[in-house]
Amino acid sequence: MDKIVGFIGCGNMASAMIGGIVNSRLLPKERIVASNRSKEKLEKVRNKYGINTANNNKEVAGHSDILVLSVKPNIYSSVVDEIKNAVKENIIVVSIAPGISIKDIQDMFEKDIKVVRAMPNTPALVGEGMSALCPSANVSKEELLDVMNIFESFGKAEVVDEKLIDAVVAVSGSSPAYVYIFIEAMADAAVLEGMPRDKAYRFAAQAVLGSAKMVLETGLHPGELKDMVCSPGGTTIEAVATLEDMGFRSAVISAMKSCTEKSRKMAK
């Protein structure tokens, strides 16, 4: 890819994306440029990845072929107002903000600008992100592929219809938090039984990692994989029965429903 990729904002997600691009050698670091209100954060990213930085958002916008808006949703409008007359004619704007639709962004730019709405998640920081991409109708297959390559440099990416983005927020955008709680709870139980806490976290986290890989790499239904572990009258089915008795599944489904509804309300 011979594009220049710009980032307005250098928070955790933007830093993860920049790291993925640089480490995968998708683009030379010289073809990445970023700006940020915090000079300290900007300097940190520049020193870590060797990318170019700019003193203001207009400079980044004017140089970029693909521009990632990695700022808080509440300042999107002001940032777009600042850069809308500086962007290239065929620029692709990538938005990673929840609650802001493709139409919202096009309205902010006051033109039919090319937009890819994306929803990555924090495991991108370790190269295991899961991202959803929703392109506007005027984004070509080749342009979408360029954006897809960026997101696949730090994990997996799938194209979804924009109407599914709130479900994506619940199932992958926010779900790492649910998993961290699960890992912490399992570790607490192991500590209760006398296991040192550092070992408890390693055992619990590796079990979750390995189980996830089993789902992805075997192609078997999660229920089938669960059944393979549950021997008749054994310890695992005893634990599963307790989880079911405590409403484990319904709690997860209810939590994700709440997350989805919150995402929908943010868009209003």
N, C-alpha and C positions, 0 to 999 in steps of 0.2 A: 504494500500500500504506500502510495507516495503523497498522502494527504498531510496537512498540518492539523494537529489536534490541539484544541485549546481548552483550558479549564478556567472557569470563573468560580473561585472558591477552592480551597485546599484542605478541607476537613478530612476525616477518616476515610470516607467513601472515595473521594477524589484521589487521595493518596494511594488507596488500594488499587484504583484503576490505573493510575500512573505507574505504580510499581509493576502491575501485570503487563502493561504495554512494554515497559523497558526490559523487564526480566525475560519476557517471551521473545524479545527482539522483533516484535511486530513492526515497530517503527524505530528509527534511530532517535536517541534522546533529544537530538537537536531539532527534531520536528514536533516537539511537544512544548507548549508554552502555557504558563499559568499566571493568574493574578489572585490576590487575596487581600482582604482588609487588614489582616494581621501580618505585619512584616516578619514577625518571628516565625509563623507557620510557613510563610513563603520561602524564607531562607532555609528552613528545615527541609522542605521538599527539594529545593534546588541542590542543597548539599548532599542529600541522600541519593537522588537519582540523576543529577547532572543535567536537568532540563533547563530550558530558557524560562525566565520570568519577566513579567512586565509590571510597570508602575501603576497602570490603570486598566480598567476593564475594556475600554474602547480599543486599546492597543491589541489586546488579546483577540477581541472580536474581529478586528480588521484583518488580522493575519490568518485566522482559522478557516479551514475547510469544513471541519467538524467541531462544533462548539458544545462542550458539556457545561450546562448550568448546574453547578453543585452548591447552591445557596439555599437558605431557609425559605420555605414557601411564602412566608409573610413579606419577604423583600423581593420576590420575583418581579413584581410589577415595576418597582423602581429600578432594578438592574436592567430589565429589558428596555425601559424608557431611556436609560443612559446609553445603551449600545445599538438600538434598533436602526439608526442611520449610519452605523459604522460597519455593519456586517457585509460580507460579500453577497452577490446576487444569488448564488446557488448554494449558500451555506446550509448545512444540516445541523439543526439545533437538537441536542439530546437533553431531555429533561429527566431528572431523577427525583423530582419532588412529588410526594403523595398529594392528592386532592386538587391537582392542577391538570386539566385536560388538554388534549391537543388543540382543541378549539380555543381554549383560554389563552394559550401561548400565541396562536396565530392572531387572535384579537389584540393581544398586547403589542405584537409587532406591527399590527395594522396592515398585514398583507398575508398572502397565502404561502407563508414560509414553510420549508420542509422541516418536519418535526419527527423525532423518534422518542416516544415516551418510554422510559425504562424504569424498572424496579429491581435493583440489585439488592444484595444483603451483605451483612458484615463478614461472613466467612470468606468474602473476596480478599480480606486482609491476609489470608493464608493460602490463597490460590484455589479455594473451593467454593466460590460464590455460586449462587443460582439467580439468574436474571431473566426477567420477562421484558420483551420488546414489543412496542405497539407503534408501527409506522403510520404516518399520515399518508393519504392516498397519492400524493405527488412524489413520494420517495420511491426511486427505482429499485429493482432487484439488486443491481450492482451497489447502489448506495447503502441499501440495507445490509448487504453482505459486509461492507466495510465496517459498519457499526457493530454487526454481529461479531466480527473478528476481534474488535476491541474488547467486548464483554467476555468472549471465550478465552481471552488471554489470561483471565483470572478466575476461570470456572466454567460453568455451563450456561447456555442461554437458549431461550425458546421464544418464538414469535407467538403472541396471543392477541385475541381481539381486545380492544380497549375496555369493553364492558366487563371483562374478567379481571381487571387490574385490582379491584378491591379484594377479590378472592386471593389473588397473588400476594397482596400485602399480608394476609392472614396465614397463608400456607408456606411462604418462604421469607417474605420481608421481615415479619415480626417473629416467626417461629423459632429462630435461634434462642430467643429469650426463654421460650417454653422448655427447650432442650437443656439449657443451662440449669434451670430450676430442677429438672428431672435428674440431671447428673449430680447436682448438689444434694438432692434428697437421698439418692442412692449412696453417695459418699457418707452422708451423715449416719445412715443406717449401718454402714460398714464400720464407721468409727465407734458407734454404739456397741458393736460386737468386739471392739478391741483393736481394729486395724488402724495403723498410723494414717493421719489425714492425707499426707502426700501420696501414699500408696492407694488410698481409697479413691482419690480423684483420678489417678492413672487407670485403675481398674475400671471405674465407671465410664470414663471418657472413651477408653479404648473399646469397651463393649458396645457403646453407642456407635462409634466409628465403624467397627467391624460389622455390626448389624445393618447399618445403612449401606455399606458396600455389598452385603449379601443381597439386599433388595435390588440394587442397581445392576449388579453384575450377573446374578443368576436369572433374573427375569421372572422369578417365582412370585406368586401372590404373597403379600406379607402374612396373611392368615396361614398359608401353607408352611411358611418358614417358622411361624410361631408353633404350629402343631408338631413340627420336627423336634422342637426342644421339650415339648410337654409329654413326658413319659407317663403312662397310666399309673396313677397313685403316687406320682413323684413330687419332688420339691417345687418344680417350676409351675405345674398346674395348681398347686396349693397357693403359690404367690399370685398367679393369674386370677384365681377364684376370689382372692382378697381384693385385688384391684377392681374386678368387676363389681364386687359387693359394695365398694366405696365409690362407685360411679366414675371410674377412671375415664372411660371413653366419652361419656356424656359431658364430663368436665372439660375435656379437650375440645369437643365439638362446640360447646357453649362458649368457651373462651375465643375460639376462632370466629364464631358468629358475632360476638361482641366487637372483635377487632375489625371485621368486615364492615359492620354497621358504622363504626367510628370513622373508618376510611371514607365511607360514602358521605357522611355528614361533613367531613373536611372539604369535600368537593363543592358544597353548597355555599 
